[in-house]
Amino acid sequence: MKPNLFEIATKELSQDGFLTWLIRYADPECQGENPAVFECAQKFVRFLMEKQDDFRIEKVRAYRQWNHIDILVEVNDDSVIIIEDKTVTGTHSDQLQRYRENVEKIFGGKTIYCIYLKTGNESVFDLSKNVEAYGYRVVGRGDILEILNSCKTSNDILTEFRENLQTIEDKTKNCTQIESVCSSSYAAEGFFLELAEQLAANPECGGSPDWGYVSNPKGGFLGLWYFWRQAAEADGNWLYIQIENHFADGLHLYIRMDSREKNAKTVESRHLRHYYGKVSEAASRFGLTVVKRSRFKGGGTGTVAEISGIFPQTGKIEMDILLSKLKQVQELIE
């Protein structure tokens, strides 16, 4: 198999370098160096600025790690683009807001475009809460592929970047078989992306599900959580559904309890034991099977019960069947 540079150079700094290289090619001084790459770069910059094909780009200057910003781009004499570039990680604290405020202070009077560029996978909930809420526009892998696929160039660097993105896209979309979902991180993320979209479309789910990687001493897992309901008999704590992908150990569904207060540890073992009894008693009425449990550990969160038989052991994950089973679990919690 032909080696791919970007499959090997996976650090965000490598992606920063490629994007800065491409954007610098949008400057008219580079047109004679490689006209096809120049046209592709101009198309990319126009896309970032949401401009039409007739928008004239007369000057481009792009900088890496400018005041901690991944990529800063000056276009003509009146526009600045902030690019927060991410591969697999997400944003943290208030970094996006700080970047924007700093640029507004230094480049006052210029039009500022804020871009959160993500080539990996991330939950819609996180993007809405941590990115779009700060006035950043999300540019995803699909957006970049659409632009690069439309470019008529055989440049090796550009081609290898596009091919690597396409590989990630194909692996993410290969998420209908349980074997793929439990063996490939991209397929696992693709499955949660699809499931979260389906659940969010149902008003009964109570808002957008969230998902992400959860680290713990046992090795961690990829988890999805949704359907928060207050537990009336647990001192104000909340019940919710959590799906865990432990890969080699497969997919598991749990009913869990959380205080929903930062650093609070109000979930007690007696709460978990009490609701385990209620769930076990009622489960058969909803056609569900509860895994027998004898130990209950409280804290900030805790497991009430595991429900078995939700996911197939082999073969295709039929989304309609899965959603029907999840609705039964939701009814059980209600």
N, C-alpha and C positions, 0 to 999 in steps of 0.2 A: 504494500500500500504506500502511495506517495505521502511523505511526511508533510504536515501542514504547520507553518510557522506559528500560527496563532493557537493551534492546539497544544503546542509546546510552551509558547510564551503566554501563559494564562493570567498573569498579573494585570491588575487594572492599569498600572503604569505603562504596560505594553499597549493596551488599548488607547490610553491617553496619547501615546506617541503616534499611533496610526491616525487617530482623528485629527491631531494637530497637523500632521503631514498632509492629510487630505485637504483640510481647510486652508492651509497656506497655499495650496495649489489653485485656490479660487482667485488669488490675486492676478490681475491682468498681466503682470510681469512674467507669470509662469506659462502663459498661453503657448508660447513658442517651444517650451520644453517638452510638453506632451499635450497636444490639443484635446485628446479624448479624456485624459484625467482632469484637465482644466474644466472641461464642460461638466464632468461628473461632480467636481468640487463646487462649482458654481450652483449646480442644481441642489446640492446638499445644503449649502449656506442659505439659499432662497427658502428651502424647506424649513430650516430652523427659524427663519424670520417670518414664515408664512407669507411669502411674497410670490407674485406671479412671475412667469417666465420673462416678461419684459422689464422686470426690475433690474436696473443697471448697478452692477457691482464694480466700483472703480478702484477700490483699495481694500485689502484685507491684511490684518496683522493678527497672528494667533500666538498665544503664550501658554506654556505649561506651568502649573503650580504658581500662578500669580496670586500672592497673598493667600495661599492655601487653597485657592480655587483650582480645580483640576485643569480646566482650559478656559481662558478668557480670550474673546475674539473682538477686535475692533473692525467694523465694516464702514467704509467710506469715512466721513468725518462726523457722523451723527448717530451711530448705533453701536451698542456693545452687547455681546452675547456671553452670558454665564453658562458654562456647561459643567454640571456635576455628573461625572462619568462613573457608572457602576457596572460591574460584571455580575457577581453573585451576592455581594453584600448590600445592605440597605443604608439609609441615612441614619444619623444619630443626633441626639440633643437638638439644638436650635441652629445647626450649622448652616442650613439653607437660608434662614432668615438673616444671619450674620453676614453671609456672603453678599446677599442682595443689598443690605444696608450699607456695607462698605463700598460697593460699586456705585451706589446712588450718591454717596458722599463725595467720591473722587471724580465721577463722570457726570456730575449734575448737569441737567439740561439735555443730555443725550437719551435716546430711546433705548431702554434696556430690555433684553429678551432673556428669560430665565428658563433653562432647559435641564431636565433630569433625564439623562440618557442611560437606559438600562438594557443590556443585552442578555442578561440572565432572566430568571422568573421571579416575580414578586406578587404578593397578594394585592388585589384591588383595594381592600380595606386599608392596607398600609400606604399605598400610593395616594389614596384620598386623604387620609389623616396626616401623613408625614411629608407629603410632597405638594400636592395640588392646593392644600390649605395655605401654603406659603407663596402661592402665585407662580409656581413652576409648572411648565408644560411637560408632560411625560412623552418622551420619544422612545419607543420600544424597538425590540429586535425586528418585528415585522415591518415597521416604518423604514428602518435602515435597509432591510432586504429589498423592499419595493424600489427604493431609489437606486441601490447598487445594481439590481437586476435590469434596470432600465438604461444603465450606462453602457455605451458601446466602446469598451476598452478591454484589452487583453493584458493590462499591466499586472505583473505577478503579485505584487503586494496587495493590490486592491482585490484581485481575484481570490487570493488565499483568505483574506479577511471575510469576504462574502461566503466562500465555501464553508468556513468554520461556523459562521452564523447559521447557515442552512443546515449544517449537521446538528447543531443545538436545537434548531426548530423541529427537525424531523424526529429527534429523540424525544422531545417534549410532547409531540403529537402522537407518539407511539404509546398511548396510555390506555388502550382499551382491553388489553390482556393482563390478567392478574400477575402473570409471571414477569412481565416487563415492569409493572408498577412496583413490584417487590424486589427488583434487582437493579433498576436504573434510577438514579436520583432525578434525572430530567423527566423520565416517564412518571415518576411519583409526583413531581411538581405539576406536570401536565394534568394528571388525574385530579389533583386538588384544585387546580385552576378551573377545570371543567365542572367539577362538583360544586365548588363555591359559586360559580356563575348560575348553575341550575338552582341552587338553594336560595340565592339572593333574589331570584325572579319570583320566589314564592313569599308573599306577604306574611304567611303564617310563621316563617322562620325568624321574624323579628330583626331584620337588618342583614348587612353583609357579613358572611362568615369570614373569619381570619385564619390564616395558616402560616406556618413557618417552622424552622428547625428549633427544637428544644434540646438543650444540652443537659445531661445529668451524669452522675457517677457511673451509671450502668452503660453509658455509651450514647445516650440520646436517641431521638427519633424525629421524624417529620410529622407534625401534628396539625389537625384542623379542628377548630372549636366554634360552636354556634349554639343558638337556641337557648338563650339565658332566661331563666324563670326564677323568681324569688321563692325560696323555700319557706313557707309560712311557719313551719315547726322547727326552724333551725336558727333562731335568733337573728334573722335578717340576712342570712347567707343565701347564696344563689346556686341553683342547679343548672348544669349545662351539658351538652353533648361534646365529647372529644373523640376524634378518630386518630389513631396512632399507626404510623407505618414504621415498623422496626426492621423492614426489609427481610432479612433471613427468617425472622420470626413472623412475618406476614402483617396483615392489617387487623386491628382490633378496635372495637367500639366500647367506650366507657361512658357511664353517667357519672359526672363529677360534681364537686361542690367547691365554691370559691366565695371568699368574702367580698371581692371586688373593691377592696380598699388597699392602697399601697402599704406594704410592710405589715399589714394586719394579719394576725394568726388566730382568727375567731372560729375556724372550722375545727370542731372537737370530734373525737372518735364516737362519742354518743350520738352526735348528729348523723354521722355516716352510717352507723349501725341502725339507727331508727329508720332512715330512708331506704337502706338496703332491705329491711323487713317489708316496708311498704311496696317497694319495687318488686321484690320476689313474690309477694302475695298477688299482685295485680298482673304480672307479666303474662301469664297463660291466657288471660282474657284478650290480649293483643297479639297472640300467636308468637310470643317471644320467649327465649330461653335465657335465664340468668345463670352465669357461672358461679358456683358455690364459693363463698368467701367467708373467712373466719377472723381475719385480722384487719383492723381499721386504724389508720394513722392520720391524725389531724394535723393542723398547721394553717398555712395560708390557703392551701387547697387540699383536697383529698378525694379518693375514689369511693364512690357509693357502690357501683356495680359494673360488671362487664356483661355485655349482651353478646351472645354467640350467634353464629349462623347468619350474620349480616352480609358477609362477603363470600364470593365463590372460592373454592379451594384451587380450582384450575380453570383455564379458559377465559372466555370473554366476560368482562364486567358489564352486564346489561344495566344501563343507567336508569331506565324506567323501573326495573325491579328493585334496584338499590334505593331509589327515591321513595318507593312505596314502603320498603322496610324501615327507612329512616322516619317516615311519617308515623309509623306504628310506635317507634321509640318516642317521638315527640308527644304523641297522644298519651303514652304511658306517663311521661313527666307531667303533663297537664293534669 
